Amino acid sequence: MDPVVVMAGTALVGAIVTDAYQHVRGAAAALWRRGDPEQAAAVERDLDETRARVLAARADGDRETEEAIVGGWRLRLQDLVRQDPAAAQELQLVLDEELLPVLDAADRDRARSVDLRATASGNARVYQAGRDIRGAGGR
C-alpha cells in the first residue's frame, strides 16, 4: 500500500473527530469529486457515520474498532489512487495541508508512524526500513 494512503487513512480518521470536521469532510469529499464524482456524496455520508463510530469507539476505549475503521478508509483511498494515479499527489496535499495540521501531537505521530512486521524461517534474512534501506543517497 502506498505510504501516503496509509498516512492519509490514519490522519483522516483522526481529523474527523476534531473541531475542524466540516472542513476535513469537505476536503475529503473534494478528492472524490475530482477522481470519482459519483462517489462524493456517498463519501460525505460515510464520513458522518465514521465520525459517530470513532467517537463512540474512543469513548469506550475501543482501539481495535478504530483501527478497523482506519483500515477501511485506507482501502477506499487506495482504490481512489488506483483509479486515478494522479490522485496520489492531490492526496498528499490534502494530508499535508488539511489533515495533519488539525490533529493533536499524538494523532499526528500516529499518522506518520510506520508499523513493520516480518517473519523469517530457516536461513532467511529480513531487512526492514521506514525509508531507503541503503541510506541517504541510495548508495
Buried (B, 14 or more C-beta within 10 A) or exposed (E): EBEBBBBBBBBBBBBBBBEBBEEBBEBBBBBBBEBBEEBBEEBBEBBEEBBEBBEEBEEEEBEEBBEEBBBBBBEBBBEBBEEEEEBBEBBBEBBBEBBBEBBEEEBBEBBBEEEEEEEEEEEEEEEEEEEEEEEEEEE
